[in-house]
Amino acid sequence: MVPESGTGDIFYVQSSVGEPWGTPTTQALMDMAFGPTSWTLLHFETLDSDALFSASTDFVYIDGGSLHASELAFFLAVNITVIEE
């Protein structure tokens, strides 16, 4: 949930192997919800999880669908402590 003040960072996380389900639909929806320059696209393979899950973050959408299931499972296994904290 995004706080009404909405002043923190907003992220969409996916794998770098390509768009989930073969289309950039979620990116278009992120643009509609937050504005095209108000969020940041990150990839499981290269992101800094401590920076992602910091006090300055308001919203994180993690996409593990379709082609990204293996990458999501690995990301969760490695970062579950940071996510839960």
C-alpha positions in Angstrom: 0.0 0.0 0.0 1.3 3.5 -0.9 0.9 6.0 1.9 -1.2 9.0 0.9 1.8 11.3 1.3 3.5 9.1 -1.3 6.9 10.8 -0.9 9.1 7.7 -0.8 10.7 5.7 -3.6 8.6 3.3 -5.7 10.1 0.3 -7.4 9.1 -2.4 -9.9 11.4 -5.5 -9.7 11.6 -8.1 -12.5 14.2 -10.4 -14.0 16.6 -9.0 -16.7 15.7 -12.0 -19.0 12.8 -10.0 -20.5 9.2 -8.9 -19.8 7.1 -11.3 -17.8 4.4 -12.8 -19.9 6.2 -11.4 -23.0 4.6 -7.9 -22.7 5.5 -4.7 -20.8 1.9 -4.5 -19.4 3.0 -4.0 -15.8 5.3 -1.2 -16.7 2.3 0.6 -18.4 0.2 0.0 -15.3 3.0 1.4 -13.1 3.0 4.5 -15.3 -0.8 4.8 -15.0 -0.7 4.4 -11.2 2.3 6.5 -10.3 3.4 8.5 -13.4 6.0 7.5 -15.9 8.9 9.2 -14.1 7.8 8.4 -10.5 9.0 4.8 -10.2 12.2 2.9 -10.9 12.6 -0.5 -12.7 15.1 -2.8 -11.0 16.2 -6.4 -11.9 16.6 -9.3 -9.5 20.1 -10.0 -10.8 21.6 -6.6 -10.2 19.7 -4.8 -7.4 21.0 -3.9 -3.9 18.4 -5.4 -1.6 19.5 -3.3 1.4 18.9 -0.1 -0.6 15.6 -1.5 -2.0 14.1 -2.3 1.3 15.2 0.9 3.1 13.3 3.5 5.1 13.1 5.7 2.0 11.0 3.1 0.1 7.3 3.4 0.0 6.3 0.7 -2.5 7.9 -2.4 -4.1 6.1 -4.5 -6.7 8.0 -7.8 -7.2 7.0 -9.6 -10.4 7.8 -13.3 -10.4 5.3 -14.4 -13.0 5.9 -16.4 -16.2 9.6 -16.3 -17.2 10.6 -14.9 -13.9 9.6 -17.7 -11.5 13.2 -19.1 -11.0 14.7 -15.7 -10.6 12.1 -14.7 -8.0 12.6 -18.0 -6.0 16.3 -17.3 -5.9 15.9 -13.7 -5.0 13.5 -14.6 -2.1 15.8 -17.3 -0.8 18.8 -15.0 -0.7 17.0 -11.9 0.6 14.2 -13.2 2.9 15.8 -11.8 6.0 16.1 -8.3 4.6 12.5 -8.5 3.2 11.1 -9.6 6.6 12.9 -6.9 8.5 
